[in-house]
Amino acid sequence: MNKSILVVTCLFAATSVFGHSTTVPPVKPNRSAKSAINPADVKLPTGFAATIVAEDLGSARHIVVSKTGDIYVKLAKLKDGKGIYRLRDTNKDGVVDERVGFGDYPGTGIFIRDGYMYTSSNNSIYRYKLNENQEVINPDQPEKLVSGLREKDRDKSKSIAVDNQGNIYVNIASDNDACRVAGTGKGMMPCPLLDSAAGIWRFKANVLDQPFDSGVRYATGLKNVVGLDWNGKTNSLFVVQHGRGKFDDFYPQYYTPKQSAELPAETMYEVHQGDDAGWPYVYYDHIQKKKILAPEYGGDGKKTGTAKTINPVAAFPAHMGPNGLLFYTGTAFPERYRNGAFIAFHAQSQELHKGFLIGFVPFKNGKASGPWEIFADNFAGTDLVKPTGPVQHRPCGLAQGPDGSLYVTDDLNGTLFKISYQATGRKATASSGK
């Protein structure tokens, strides 16, 4: 078929399926653009390579890839009036050449399960029915599942995951960093935010118009979870938490500025109904390797926290901002990566002078089987010890493609990376995404 006819045909088909949604003309990566690093500069283990498949997406947050290879990206801010974009590589050259926008609400969460695509705004959850080609049938008429989720000026993103039993899980973050009384270092006791924030809530994935108070507070004591994923091997929910901020502002007798910058750990948890991760009363110190009582509640940097709170599966340096979590279910990557957890870190650690990277936690038999490691580095495109320029990319969302590759969004300059593996001398085995 003539290439121009093929492109027109594809665009016509997209318009037919997506109704009044916005189709954006093809945009090829501009290697001279100041917003993009050369993908060859992404530091990866031997055998892996990164490519750029799309740019200028806007504030790209979480992402899913359908079984047919269509990429759906959720935006934190509307781009051309749209909060979701479907990306497609129609000529199979490795670069997105068709973009279709829909959804008039910004947000973070997006998840595909059992013929539906679930998305979130900063206060609600929606779903879209998919056809046999994994395309959204009525993009301008989403079904609203949940409304009335707490939305404040900070940490308002709602991230979602769906299990195999028809339940949807959503993060509601605390907008008060340590549940302090305003202007003081005194903690509120009990913390009143825990009734409607700082936890994971569960709703039904197939019931429309659920108000907030119809949901179940599934887990509590989680200050801000942006990355979460349902682990099919363990049949349980895993989350990664942003830790709290400063200690030395009101408690210099217990914490030096250096300690304040290096604490507490960012943490990964496996959560079940009724679990309490401890915030704001307890935090995890990855240096001492134990739970510590927060100073607002009588701690001194050494007193241990209550045993009633759950322990983290893994702990990471402070302030790295884990924004994406994905359990890898493919076979295209080497064996050691299978069923392990990839984490997209959105910020940087002053302790390590590292950040804006993809980490990895190996798993075996449903349990973390080794320390975390850096998988993909240098998205920042600058030296974080002595910066030579601004940060170029902030990894945020992760998705697995049908060929077993790993997609990474950047919510700073809207670049979409694809990481693939090709062992020397043999062809990598393809795999279906979840």
N, C-alpha and C positions, 0 to 999 in steps of 0.2 A: 504493500500500500504506500502511496505517496506520503512522505513525512508530514507535509502541511495539512493533507486531508486527515491524517491520523490525529494531529493535534486538535483540529477543529472538531472532529468526532468526539474526542475525549472531553473537550470543554463543553460540548453540547450535552453529553451524558451527565456530566457533573451538574450542569444547570438544571437538568430534568430531575435529578434526584434531590438536589438541595434547594429547589424552589427559588425564593427571592434572596438567597444568600449571596455573599460577595465573592466573586472570582477575581483573584489578583493575577496580573500578568506574570509570566515566568521571570524569576530573578536569579541570575547566575552568581556564584560567589565572586566577589571582587577582591583578588589577592592583594591589591594595592590599598584596600581600605584600612584605615587606622584601627578599626574596631576588631579586626580579625588577626590572629596569629597564624602562621603557617602550620597546618596540621602536623607536619613532620616534626615540629618543635614540641609536640606533646610527648612527654617521656613515658614509655610503656615497657613492659617486660618483652624479652626477645620473642619474636614471632607475631607480635601485635602491631597494628598500624591504625592510625586515625585519619579520617577524611572529614571534610566539611560537606554536608549535603544540603544545607540551607542557611541563609543569613537574613538579617533584617526582619526577624520575626516579632520583635518587640520584647516585652517582659515575659519570656517563655518560662513557664513554671513546670508543672508535671506533664507527663507525656505517656501515651499508650500507642502501640503498634498493633494493627489488626493482623489476623492470620493471612490476609491477602497482601499485606505490606503497606497498607495505608497508615499514615502517621497522623495522630490527633494530638494537638498541643493546646494546653490551657494557658491563657494569658492573665497576668495579674492586673494589667491595664488594657483597656480596649484599644485595638488597632483598626483604624478605619471603621470604627463602630462595632467591631466584632471581638468576642472574647475567646473563641475557639477557632482553630484553623485545621482543616484537613489538608495534609501535604501528600503529594503523589509524584512518583518518578515514572512518567508515562513512557519514556523511551529507554528506560533501563540503563541509563548511563551513569548512575550513582549520584545524580543531582536532582533535587526536587525541581520540577518544571511546571507544577500546577498547584495552586493554593486556593482553597475555598473556605471562606469565613462564615461563621454563623454564631448565634448566641450573643445576646446584647448585655451580658453581665461579665464583669471581671472575676477572677478567682484563681485557685490553685489546683484543686483536686480533679482527677479524671481516672477512670478505671473501667475496663471492659470485663464483663462476666455474663455468660449464658445468654447471648443474643441481645444484650443491652450495653449501652455506654452510659456510665454514671459520671456526673460532673458536679462541681460545687461553686457557688459564689461565696462571698464572705459571711453569708448568713443563712444560706439555703442549700438544699441538695436536689438535683434534677436527674432525670434519666431520659434516654433516647432509644427507641427501638432500632435495631440494625437489621438490614436485609441479609439475604444469603451471601452477598459479597462483602459483608461487614461494613456497609455504608449506612449512614444515618438516614432513616426514611422521612421523617418530618422535622428537619432542623429548626424550623421556626415555631414549632409547637412542642417544646419539651414538657414532660410530665413533672410536676413538682412533688417530690416525696416528703421533704422536711422543710420547715420554715421556723424562724424565730431563734436561730442560733446566735449566741452572744457575739456582738461585733463592736469593738472599740477602736481607738485610733492606732494602737500598736498591736503587733502579733495577732492579726485578725484572720490570717489564712486558715482555711478549712481544708484539711487533707482527708482523703477517704480511701477505704479498702472494703472489699466485699468478700464474704466467706462462701463456702459451698452449701450453706444451709439457709440462704435467703436473707442474710443479715448484712447491713451496711454499717461501717464504723467511721466515726468522724472525730477529728481532734478539735477541741475548743481550748485555746491557749489562755493563760492568765495575762492580763494587761498590767498587772502590778508585779514587778520583778521579784520581790521577796515577801510580798504580802505585808509590807510595812505600813504603819500609820504615817500619813503624808508628812514630810519634812522631818521625820525622826528615824532612828534606827530601831524602833520598837516594833516587834511583830504583833499582828492582830491574832488574838487567841480566843476561840478557834478562828482560822482563816475563813472569812465569809465567802470568798470567791469559789471555794471548792464545790458549792452547790450547783454552779452553772458554768464553771471554767476549770482549767488546769486538769484536764482528764480526757478520756475517750468515752464517747457516748455511742450506744448501739440503737439502730432503728431497723425497721423492716424494709427490705429492698424492693418489695412489690406492693406496698400500700401507699396510696396517694394522700397528700395533705396531712401529714403527721405534724402536730405542733411539738415544740421542744419538750414540753413536760410529759409527752407520751413515750419518750425515749428512756433507755436504761443507762445509768452511769456505770459503764463497764469497768473502767479502771480510773483511779484518781492519783493525785500527787505527781502529775506530769506537767511541768511549767509550760512547755511549748513543744509540741510534736509537729514537725512539718513532714518528715519522712515516715511512712509506715507501709507495711506489706503483709498480705496474708500468706503464710508459709504452708504450702500444700503438703509438704512432707510431715510436718508436725501437727497440721490442722489447727494452727494457732496464729495469733496476731503478734507481730513484732513491730516495735516502734523505736525511733531514735529521737532523743530529747535535747533541746537547747537548754543549757544550764543557766542559772541566775547570773547576775552581774556582781558589782563591787562588794567587797567586805571591809576594806580599810577606811572607807569614808566615815563610818560611825564606830568602827572597832579597830583603831590603829594599835591598841594594846595587844591585840591578838594576831593581826595580819599586817605584814609589810605591803607596800605597793606591788612588789614583785609577786608575792603570794596571791594577792588579790587578782593580779593579771593572769595567774596560772591556775586558778581554781574557779569553780569546781569542774569536774570532768563533764564532757558531753557523754551521754550514755545511751546504750542500746538495751532494751528490755523485751522479754517475752511476757506478754500480759494475758491474764485470764480474768474472768468476771470476779470482781471484788478485790483485785490487787491494788496495792497502794505503793507508789514509788517514792513517797516521802516528802515531796515539796509541799509547803515551804519549810517544814520543820527539820528536814534532813537533806544532806547533799552527799554525793560520792566524791571522795578524794582519791584520785588515781595515783597520787604519789605515795600516800600512806596505805593505799589499797583497802580502804574501809569506809563505811558510812559514818559521817560526822554530823553532830548536832549543830544546827545553824545558830549563829551568835544572837540572832533576834529572839531565840527561844532558849537562851541559857548556855549556849555552846561557847567554847574558847579556842576552837581550831583543833582540839585534841579529843574532847569528849565524844564517845561514839554515839551513833543514833540508835533508834529503837530497832530491835530484831524483827518487829512486825512488818516492816517494809521490805519489799522484794529487792534482791540483789541484781545488779546489771549483768547482762550477758557479755557485754564488752564495754570498755571505757576508753575515751579519746581525750586528747588535750583540750583545755578550755577554749571556748569562744570560736571553735572552728565551724559552727553553724551547720549541722547535718540536715540537709533539706530533702534528700531523696534516699529511698531504701528499695533495693530490689534483690530478691532471691533468684539466683540464676538457675534455670531449669533446663538449659540446653545442653548439647553435646559438641557444639562447634569449638568451644574453648577447651583447653586441657583439663584432664580429670580433676585436678586439685581445685578448680573453680566451680565445679558442679555442685549445686545445692548450697553454695556459699552466698554471703551477703555483700553486695556492692553498696557503698554509701557515697552520695554526692555531698561534698563539703563546700559550703557557700561563702565561708569567711576564713580567717587565718588565726593561727596560734602564735602568741608572743613567746611562748615557751620553746617551740620548735622553729619559729620563723618559717613555717610552712603553712600552706592553705590553698584554697581554690583548687581542689584536687578530688580524685575518686579514690576512696579507700576500699579495702576488702577484708572481710573476716571469714576465714575458712570454717566450714561446718562439716561434721561427720555424725551420722545417726541423730540428726536433729539438734546437736549441741555444738557450740563454738569449740573448735579443735585446735586453736592456735591464736597467737596475738594478731591484732590488726596490722595491716601493712598498706603502704602506698601503692596503688595500682596504676593510676594515671596522674601525672603531675605536669606543672608548668602551664596550666590554662591561664594563669595570671599574666604570662608573657613579660614578666619583669622580675627582677631580683627583689625578694621580699625583705631582705636584710638591708640592702642599699638600693632602693627602687630607682630605676632609670626612666621610669615613666608610669602612667596610670595602669591599674589593673585592667586587663582586656576582657576577661571572661570570668563569670561566677557560675560554676556548675550547680544545677538545681534539681532537675528531674532526670529519671533513669527509666529506660524501657528496653525490653528484649525483642529483637526482630524475629521474623519467622525463619531466618537463616541462622539464628543463634548469635547474631551480632548485638552489640550494646550501643544504645543511643543515649546521648547526653545533651540536655538543654542548657542554655546559658541565658539567665534572665537579666544580664547587664546590657549586652549588645545584640541579643536575639540570634545567636549562632547555634546551629544544631550539628553536633559531632556524631560520627558513627565509628565505633571501634570494632575491628574485625581481627580474626586470627587466621594465619596461614602458616602452618609448620613447613619448614624447609624440606623439600623433596617429597611432600605428599599433600594430598588435597584434604582440607578440613571437612569434617562431617557436618552436614547441615542439620538444623533442628527447628522444630516449631516453637514459637513463643507460647506463653500461657494465654 
